[in-house]
Amino acid sequence: MKKVAVLLAPGFEEAEAIITIDILRRLQIEVETLACAESRAVVSYHNIPMVADSTLAERQHTLYDAIVLPGGPQGSVNLAANPAVLQFVEHHDAAGKFICPICSAAARVLGANGLLKGRRYVCSGDLYENVRDGEYVDAPVVEDGNLISGKGLGLAFDFALTIAARLQGNEIAARDHAEHIYYSW
């Protein structure tokens, strides 16, 4: 079974995280939420408290098939400022695992820290204007090698279904599930 880590920093965009977790779990992909803070309790962008499965510190040396970085104005800033997050991303990227930022995370976490490595990506708003590390593409979801980036909350289903399809090696189950939940993908 494929295994995904979703990194939750204080101020994370809760809907981007929950939609992705929900879709992946429905498609039989194991998801572990990791708090990028001292405790497993993390408060989201809209002040919704959540308790993660574990902390990043406890799983720092675990290798997942993919890591998801939700956005959120403060959440992505907190991810980008956390050396353990950057090391975790670098380790997974070097191992060829999927790196999956959505919304502001591609620009603020990866782009601001030289982790896009020239790859094509998408992010929310005009954050791409400050990124010198990658090639911005205006699309709902952009794939480049092991990087899968999503534009933002309104496209979280596209983002999650794309991740699921790549992890499973085909799109059939993801397309069937999209139809099952009345989502045109």
HELIX and SHEET records of a PDB file:
HELIX    1   1 GLU A   14  ARG A   26  1                                  13    
HELIX    2   2 LEU A   56  ARG A   59  1                                   4    
HELIX    3   3 PRO A   73  ALA A   80  1                                   8    
HELIX    4   4 PRO A   83  ALA A   94  1                                  12    
HELIX    5   5 ALA A  105  ALA A  105  1                                   1    
HELIX    6   6 ALA A  106  LEU A  110  3                                   5    
HELIX    7   7 GLY A  111  ASN A  113  5                                   3    
HELIX    8   8 LEU A  127  ASN A  130  5                                   4    
HELIX    9   9 LEU A  153  LEU A  155  5                                   3    
HELIX   10  10 ALA A  156  GLN A  168  1                                  13    
HELIX   11  11 ILE A  172  HIS A  180  1                                   9    
SHEET    1   A 5 SER A  54  THR A  55  0                                        
SHEET    2   A 5 GLU A  30  ALA A  35  1                                        
SHEET    3   A 5 LYS A   3  LEU A   8  1                                        
SHEET    4   A 5 ALA A  66  LEU A  69  1                                        
SHEET    5   A 5 PHE A  98  PRO A 101  1                                        
SHEET    1   B 2 ALA A  41  VAL A  43  0                                        
SHEET    2   B 2 PRO A  49  VAL A  51 -1                                        
SHEET    1   C 2 ARG A 120  TYR A 121  0                                        
SHEET    2   C 2 GLU A 135  TYR A 136  1                                        
SHEET    1   D 2 VAL A 141  ASP A 144  0                                        
SHEET    2   D 2 LEU A 147  GLY A 150 -1                                        
END                                                                             
